[in-house]
């Protein structure tokens, strides 16, 4: 282990099993002990990449995320080809929302009761198999909208267990001192892939077919599975005498009683429902509003990714700020303003520029919410709280997609997205007064 001359930011001791136990100074007892594998280093200046296991996980995530974005773009375009309807673009969001809303909380309880690494190996492998099945059906020419809906449903069931475990695993790997750094890096991995994946998918869809994107996504999951195999299993957490239902009830009670945690969840929910489904409607903007085709669709999604990557690179700096709660609300307002501008635009280049701002603001308010939750939740509750955090984009975003798609079929998608942006702005003004505890969060 590297020796440092400055005063360490954590108290370090060796447990009987030979692992390192680190308790960050200044945190209360609810934070608990964070068990790290031998050789892990908590270095605030070095950041999360100073931890070898996180590096492997991060590299694997980059590869897998590129594949996920390729499939997202290809699936949206395939639905449009099969149905030519915003309704079905929204319907597939609803299908994804059902298991997200009904199972994700259970996934959070499971993440608090089992080895998170082992759970992720299972879920990532299953997601890879589903992507390959989708590719086979598409390549053979027998794909139907019903099959797409079924695969989307099963994939959402898998992600209901995957996402809480993935979020809760981060502090296990890097320690509390590097949480903001790790969240920023994970966000950068996702959003840099949002530039590469849609660009590749746009070329593949235009030149070959959507099936190629599905096959490549299936292969990309092996990168994460390999990285997870290299992570040392963590010591089992004590379960206590409570049943899974009692664990779930205790987690929900904790969230509701803590005004800061409850406020963060509410502030995340509103823009996620009314605003973030704009990405699901992007094929409509590309085909019917901006008239740029599949290649332009990929570029539009990539522009969102450029902004999101820029936002991800700022997470570490804002995560160290003493005004994180205040910045969270400001970024929510910026997201609403930029989304309103995109909905009104009828020109390709201005739309790209506005999407950069929209993607950056969305990433920053999501990442700041994640950081504030991770730093203010005790370890034994982390899986359950983060399951609620992941439930919002997994559940509310698809429900919002269904609502925007349904209303957009009648009133037009651009107008519907613009109304959603105005609602986000109005909510932000209310939230400044309604959640002072969040606004003052350091």
C-alpha positions as CSV (number, residue, x, y, z in Angstrom):
1,X,0.0,0.0,0.0
2,X,1.3,3.4,-0.9
3,X,2.4,5.5,2.1
4,X,1.3,9.1,2.4
5,X,2.8,11.9,4.4
6,X,-0.4,13.9,4.9
7,X,-2.9,13.2,7.6
8,X,-5.1,10.4,6.3
9,X,-8.8,11.1,5.7
10,X,-9.8,7.7,7.1
11,X,-9.1,5.6,10.1
12,X,-7.7,2.3,8.9
13,X,-7.6,-1.0,10.8
14,X,-7.1,-4.6,9.8
15,X,-10.0,-7.0,10.5
16,X,-9.5,-10.6,11.7
17,X,-10.1,-11.9,8.2
18,X,-7.2,-9.8,6.8
19,X,-9.3,-7.3,5.0
20,X,-9.0,-3.5,5.5
21,X,-11.8,-1.7,7.4
22,X,-12.0,2.0,6.8
23,X,-14.1,4.5,8.6
24,X,-14.1,8.0,7.2
25,X,-13.6,10.6,9.8
26,X,-16.4,13.1,10.5
27,X,-19.2,10.7,9.5
28,X,-21.7,9.4,12.0
29,X,-22.1,5.9,13.2
30,X,-24.9,5.1,10.7
31,X,-22.2,5.2,8.0
32,X,-20.8,1.9,9.3
33,X,-17.6,0.1,8.2
34,X,-16.7,-0.2,4.6
35,X,-14.9,-3.4,3.8
36,X,-12.2,-3.1,1.1
37,X,-10.1,-5.8,-0.5
38,X,-6.4,-6.1,0.3
39,X,-4.5,-3.4,-1.7
40,X,-7.4,-1.0,-2.1
41,X,-6.4,2.5,-1.4
42,X,-8.6,5.4,-0.4
43,X,-6.9,8.4,-1.9
44,X,-9.0,11.5,-2.3
45,X,-6.6,13.0,-4.7
46,X,-6.0,9.8,-6.6
47,X,-9.8,9.3,-7.1
48,X,-11.7,6.1,-7.7
49,X,-9.4,4.9,-10.5
50,X,-6.6,4.4,-7.8
51,X,-8.6,1.3,-6.8
52,X,-7.6,-1.6,-9.2
53,X,-10.9,-3.4,-8.9
54,X,-12.9,-0.3,-9.8
55,X,-10.7,0.3,-12.8
56,X,-11.5,-3.2,-14.2
57,X,-15.2,-2.6,-13.5
58,X,-15.1,0.8,-15.2
59,X,-13.3,-0.3,-18.3
60,X,-15.8,-3.2,-18.7
61,X,-18.7,-0.8,-18.2
62,X,-17.4,1.5,-21.0
63,X,-17.5,-1.4,-23.5
64,X,-20.9,-2.7,-22.3
65,X,-22.4,0.8,-22.3
66,X,-21.5,1.3,-26.0
67,X,-23.4,-1.8,-26.8
68,X,-26.4,-0.7,-24.7
69,X,-26.6,2.6,-26.4
70,X,-26.4,0.9,-29.8
71,X,-29.3,-1.3,-28.9
72,X,-31.3,1.6,-27.5
73,X,-31.0,3.5,-30.8
74,X,-31.6,0.4,-33.0
75,X,-34.7,-0.6,-31.0
76,X,-36.2,2.8,-31.3
77,X,-35.7,2.8,-35.1
78,X,-37.0,-0.7,-35.5
79,X,-40.2,0.1,-33.6
80,X,-40.7,3.1,-35.9
81,X,-40.1,0.9,-39.0
82,X,-42.6,-1.7,-37.7
83,X,-45.4,0.7,-36.6
84,X,-44.6,4.3,-37.6
85,X,-46.3,5.4,-34.4
86,X,-45.2,7.5,-31.3
87,X,-47.8,5.4,-29.4
88,X,-45.7,2.2,-29.7
89,X,-42.5,4.1,-28.8
90,X,-44.3,5.1,-25.6
91,X,-45.8,1.6,-25.1
92,X,-42.5,-0.1,-25.0
93,X,-41.6,2.3,-22.2
94,X,-44.7,1.3,-20.3
95,X,-43.8,-2.4,-20.7
96,X,-40.4,-1.6,-19.2
97,X,-42.0,0.4,-16.4
98,X,-44.2,-2.5,-15.1
99,X,-41.4,-4.7,-13.7
100,X,-39.3,-1.6,-12.8
101,X,-42.1,-0.3,-10.5
102,X,-43.1,-3.7,-9.1
103,X,-39.7,-5.5,-8.7
104,X,-36.9,-2.9,-8.3
105,X,-37.6,-2.4,-4.6
106,X,-37.3,-6.2,-4.1
107,X,-34.0,-6.0,-6.1
108,X,-32.8,-3.4,-3.6
109,X,-33.6,-5.8,-0.7
110,X,-31.8,-8.6,-2.4
111,X,-28.8,-6.3,-3.0
112,X,-28.6,-5.8,0.8
113,X,-28.8,-9.5,1.5
114,X,-26.5,-11.2,-1.0
115,X,-23.1,-10.8,-2.6
116,X,-23.6,-7.8,-5.0
117,X,-20.8,-9.0,-7.3
118,X,-22.4,-12.4,-7.8
119,X,-25.8,-11.0,-8.4
120,X,-24.3,-8.7,-11.1
121,X,-22.6,-11.6,-12.8
122,X,-26.0,-13.3,-13.2
123,X,-27.9,-10.2,-14.4
124,X,-25.3,-9.1,-16.9
125,X,-25.1,-12.6,-18.4
126,X,-28.8,-12.7,-18.7
127,X,-29.0,-9.3,-20.4
128,X,-26.4,-10.4,-22.9
129,X,-28.4,-13.5,-23.8
130,X,-31.5,-11.4,-24.3
131,X,-29.7,-9.1,-26.7
132,X,-28.5,-12.0,-28.8
133,X,-32.0,-13.4,-28.9
134,X,-33.3,-10.1,-30.2
135,X,-30.6,-10.0,-32.8
136,X,-31.5,-13.5,-34.0
137,X,-35.2,-12.7,-34.4
138,X,-34.4,-9.4,-36.2
139,X,-31.8,-11.0,-38.5
140,X,-34.2,-13.9,-39.4
141,X,-36.9,-11.4,-40.5
142,X,-39.5,-12.7,-38.1
143,X,-39.4,-10.0,-35.5
144,X,-42.8,-8.5,-34.5
145,X,-43.8,-5.7,-32.2
146,X,-45.1,-8.3,-29.7
147,X,-41.7,-10.0,-29.5
148,X,-40.0,-6.6,-29.0
149,X,-42.4,-5.8,-26.1
150,X,-41.8,-9.3,-24.6
151,X,-38.0,-8.9,-24.7
152,X,-38.2,-5.4,-23.3
153,X,-40.3,-6.7,-20.4
154,X,-37.9,-9.5,-19.5
155,X,-34.9,-7.2,-19.9
156,X,-36.5,-4.8,-17.4
157,X,-37.0,-7.6,-14.9
158,X,-33.3,-8.3,-15.1
159,X,-32.4,-4.7,-14.7
160,X,-34.7,-4.4,-11.7
161,X,-32.2,-6.6,-9.9
162,X,-29.1,-5.3,-11.7
163,X,-29.3,-1.6,-11.1
164,X,-29.7,-1.5,-7.3
165,X,-26.8,-3.9,-6.9
166,X,-24.6,-1.9,-9.4
167,X,-25.3,1.4,-7.5
168,X,-24.7,-0.1,-4.1
169,X,-21.5,-1.8,-5.2
170,X,-19.7,1.5,-5.9
171,X,-18.9,2.4,-2.3
172,X,-17.9,-1.2,-1.6
173,X,-15.2,-0.9,-4.3
174,X,-13.9,2.6,-3.6
175,X,-14.8,3.7,-0.1
176,X,-16.8,6.8,0.9
177,X,-14.0,9.2,0.2
178,X,-14.1,8.4,-3.5
179,X,-17.8,8.1,-4.0
180,X,-18.2,11.4,-5.9
181,X,-15.2,10.5,-8.1
182,X,-16.6,7.0,-8.9
183,X,-20.1,8.4,-9.7
184,X,-18.6,10.9,-12.0
185,X,-16.5,8.3,-13.7
186,X,-19.4,5.9,-14.1
187,X,-21.5,8.7,-15.5
188,X,-18.6,9.6,-17.9
189,X,-18.4,5.9,-19.0
190,X,-22.2,5.9,-19.7
191,X,-22.2,9.2,-21.5
192,X,-19.1,8.8,-23.5
193,X,-20.7,5.6,-24.8
194,X,-23.7,7.8,-25.6
195,X,-21.6,9.5,-28.1
196,X,-20.0,6.4,-29.6
197,X,-22.9,4.0,-29.5
198,X,-25.6,6.0,-31.3
199,X,-23.1,7.1,-33.9
200,X,-22.1,3.5,-34.7
201,X,-25.8,2.4,-34.5
202,X,-26.8,5.1,-36.9
203,X,-24.3,3.9,-39.5
204,X,-25.2,0.2,-38.9
205,X,-28.9,0.9,-39.2
206,X,-28.5,3.0,-42.4
207,X,-26.0,0.7,-44.1
208,X,-26.9,-2.8,-42.9
209,X,-29.7,-3.4,-40.4
210,X,-30.7,-3.1,-36.7
211,X,-29.8,-6.7,-36.0
212,X,-26.0,-5.9,-36.1
213,X,-26.5,-3.5,-33.2
214,X,-28.3,-6.1,-31.2
215,X,-25.6,-8.7,-31.7
216,X,-22.8,-6.4,-30.8
217,X,-24.6,-5.4,-27.6
218,X,-24.9,-9.0,-26.6
219,X,-21.1,-9.5,-27.1
220,X,-20.3,-6.3,-25.1
221,X,-21.7,-7.8,-21.9
222,X,-18.8,-10.2,-21.7
223,X,-16.5,-7.2,-20.8
224,X,-18.5,-6.5,-17.6
225,X,-18.8,-10.1,-16.7
226,X,-15.0,-10.6,-17.0
227,X,-14.4,-7.5,-14.9
228,X,-16.8,-8.8,-12.2
229,X,-15.0,-12.1,-12.1
230,X,-11.8,-10.3,-11.3
231,X,-13.4,-8.5,-8.2
232,X,-12.8,-10.3,-4.9
233,X,-16.1,-11.4,-3.2
234,X,-17.0,-9.2,-0.2
235,X,-17.6,-10.6,3.3
236,X,-21.3,-11.5,3.8
237,X,-23.3,-8.7,5.5
238,X,-25.2,-9.8,8.6
239,X,-28.9,-10.2,7.7
240,X,-30.5,-10.1,11.1
241,X,-33.8,-11.8,11.9
242,X,-36.0,-9.6,9.6
243,X,-37.7,-11.1,6.6
244,X,-37.4,-9.5,3.1
245,X,-40.7,-7.8,3.6
246,X,-39.6,-6.3,6.9
247,X,-36.3,-5.2,5.3
248,X,-38.3,-3.5,2.5
249,X,-40.6,-1.8,4.9
250,X,-37.7,-0.6,7.0
251,X,-36.0,0.9,3.9
252,X,-39.1,2.8,2.8
253,X,-39.7,4.1,6.3
254,X,-36.1,5.4,6.5
255,X,-36.6,7.2,3.2
256,X,-39.9,8.8,4.2
257,X,-38.7,10.0,7.6
258,X,-35.5,11.6,6.3
259,X,-36.6,14.9,4.7
260,X,-33.4,15.2,2.8
261,X,-33.6,11.7,1.2
262,X,-37.3,12.1,0.5
263,X,-36.8,15.5,-1.0
264,X,-34.0,14.2,-3.3
265,X,-36.3,11.4,-4.6
266,X,-39.2,13.8,-5.3
267,X,-36.9,16.3,-7.1
268,X,-35.5,13.5,-9.2
269,X,-38.9,12.1,-10.1
270,X,-40.6,15.1,-11.7
271,X,-38.0,16.0,-14.4
272,X,-37.5,12.2,-15.0
273,X,-41.3,11.8,-15.8
274,X,-42.0,15.0,-17.7
275,X,-38.6,15.6,-19.4
276,X,-36.3,12.7,-19.8
277,X,-38.6,10.7,-22.1
278,X,-37.6,13.1,-24.9
279,X,-34.8,10.6,-25.8
280,X,-37.5,7.9,-26.4
281,X,-39.2,10.3,-28.8
282,X,-36.0,11.2,-30.7
283,X,-36.9,9.0,-33.7
284,X,-40.0,11.2,-34.2
285,X,-37.9,14.4,-34.1
286,X,-35.4,12.9,-36.5
287,X,-37.9,11.5,-39.0
288,X,-40.9,13.8,-38.9
289,X,-39.7,17.1,-37.4
290,X,-36.1,17.6,-38.6
291,X,-36.2,15.2,-41.5
292,X,-32.7,13.8,-41.1
293,X,-33.3,10.0,-41.3
294,X,-31.5,7.3,-39.4
295,X,-28.1,8.8,-39.7
296,X,-29.3,12.1,-38.3
297,X,-31.1,10.2,-35.5
298,X,-27.8,8.8,-34.4
299,X,-26.2,12.2,-34.5
300,X,-29.0,13.7,-32.4
301,X,-28.5,11.0,-29.8
302,X,-24.7,11.5,-29.9
303,X,-25.2,15.3,-29.3
304,X,-27.0,14.4,-26.1
305,X,-24.1,12.2,-25.2
306,X,-21.6,15.0,-25.8
307,X,-23.4,17.2,-23.3
308,X,-23.9,14.3,-20.9
309,X,-20.1,13.5,-21.0
310,X,-19.3,17.1,-20.4
311,X,-21.6,17.1,-17.4
312,X,-20.1,13.8,-16.1
313,X,-16.7,15.4,-16.2
314,X,-18.0,18.2,-13.9
315,X,-19.5,15.8,-11.3
316,X,-16.3,15.5,-9.3
317,X,-16.0,19.2,-9.0
318,X,-19.6,19.9,-8.0
319,X,-19.5,16.8,-5.8
320,X,-16.8,18.6,-3.7
321,X,-18.8,21.7,-3.5
322,X,-20.5,22.8,-0.2
323,X,-23.7,23.8,-2.2
324,X,-24.5,20.5,-3.9
325,X,-28.2,20.8,-3.0
326,X,-28.5,24.3,-4.4
327,X,-26.8,23.4,-7.6
328,X,-29.1,20.4,-8.0
329,X,-32.1,22.6,-8.2
330,X,-30.4,25.1,-10.5
331,X,-29.5,22.3,-12.9
332,X,-33.1,21.0,-12.9
333,X,-34.2,24.4,-14.1
334,X,-31.5,24.5,-16.8
335,X,-32.7,21.1,-18.0
336,X,-36.3,22.5,-18.3
337,X,-35.2,25.6,-20.2
338,X,-33.0,23.7,-22.7
339,X,-35.6,21.0,-23.3
340,X,-38.1,23.7,-24.1
341,X,-35.7,25.2,-26.6
342,X,-35.2,21.8,-28.3
343,X,-39.0,21.1,-28.5
344,X,-39.4,24.5,-30.4
345,X,-36.4,24.0,-32.8
346,X,-37.1,23.1,-36.4
347,X,-33.5,23.3,-37.6
348,X,-30.9,20.5,-37.2
349,X,-27.8,22.4,-36.1
350,X,-29.6,24.5,-33.4
351,X,-31.2,21.3,-32.2
352,X,-27.8,19.7,-31.8
353,X,-26.5,22.6,-29.8
354,X,-29.5,22.7,-27.5
355,X,-29.3,18.9,-26.9
356,X,-25.7,19.3,-25.7
357,X,-27.0,21.6,-22.9
358,X,-29.9,19.3,-22.2
359,X,-27.8,16.2,-21.9
360,X,-25.3,17.9,-19.7
361,X,-27.9,19.3,-17.3
362,X,-29.7,15.9,-17.1
363,X,-26.5,14.1,-16.3
364,X,-25.5,16.6,-13.6
365,X,-28.7,16.5,-11.7
366,X,-28.9,12.7,-11.8
367,X,-25.2,12.4,-10.7
368,X,-25.6,15.0,-7.9
369,X,-28.6,13.2,-6.6
370,X,-26.7,9.9,-6.7
371,X,-23.8,11.5,-4.8
372,X,-25.9,13.0,-2.1
373,X,-27.8,9.8,-1.5
374,X,-24.6,7.7,-1.4
375,X,-23.0,10.0,1.1
376,X,-26.0,10.3,3.4
377,X,-27.3,6.8,3.6
378,X,-25.9,4.1,6.0
379,X,-24.3,1.1,4.4
380,X,-26.9,-1.4,5.6
381,X,-29.7,0.7,3.9
382,X,-27.8,1.5,0.7
383,X,-29.2,-1.2,-1.5
384,X,-32.8,-0.3,-0.6
385,X,-32.3,3.4,-1.0
386,X,-30.5,3.1,-4.3
387,X,-33.2,0.7,-5.5
388,X,-35.7,3.7,-5.1
389,X,-33.1,5.9,-6.9
390,X,-32.9,3.5,-9.8
391,X,-36.7,2.9,-9.8
392,X,-37.2,6.5,-10.8
393,X,-35.5,6.4,-14.2
394,X,-36.5,2.7,-14.7
395,X,-40.1,3.3,-13.8
396,X,-41.0,7.0,-14.1
397,X,-39.1,7.5,-17.4
398,X,-41.0,4.7,-19.2
399,X,-44.3,5.9,-17.8
400,X,-43.5,9.4,-19.0
401,X,-42.6,8.0,-22.4
402,X,-46.0,6.3,-22.5
403,X,-47.8,9.6,-21.5
404,X,-45.8,11.7,-24.0
405,X,-46.3,9.1,-26.8
406,X,-50.1,8.9,-26.2
407,X,-50.6,12.6,-26.0
408,X,-48.1,13.2,-28.8
409,X,-50.2,11.0,-31.1
410,X,-53.0,13.6,-30.7
411,X,-51.3,16.9,-30.0
412,X,-47.9,16.3,-31.6
413,X,-44.7,15.2,-29.9
414,X,-42.9,18.7,-30.0
415,X,-45.8,20.4,-28.3
416,X,-46.1,17.6,-25.7
417,X,-42.4,17.8,-24.9
418,X,-42.6,21.6,-24.6
419,X,-45.4,21.4,-22.1
420,X,-43.4,18.9,-20.1
421,X,-40.5,21.3,-20.0
422,X,-42.7,24.1,-18.7
423,X,-44.0,21.8,-15.9
424,X,-40.4,21.1,-14.9
425,X,-39.6,24.8,-14.6
426,X,-42.8,25.4,-12.5
427,X,-41.9,22.5,-10.2
428,X,-38.3,23.7,-9.7
429,X,-39.6,27.1,-8.4
430,X,-41.9,25.2,-6.0
431,X,-39.1,22.9,-4.9
432,X,-36.9,25.8,-3.8
433,X,-39.5,26.5,-1.1
434,X,-40.8,23.0,-0.5
435,X,-37.5,21.3,0.2
436,X,-35.2,23.7,2.1
437,X,-33.4,20.7,3.6
438,X,-32.2,19.6,0.2
439,X,-31.3,23.1,-0.9
440,X,-29.0,23.4,2.1
441,X,-27.4,20.0,1.7
442,X,-23.5,20.3,1.7
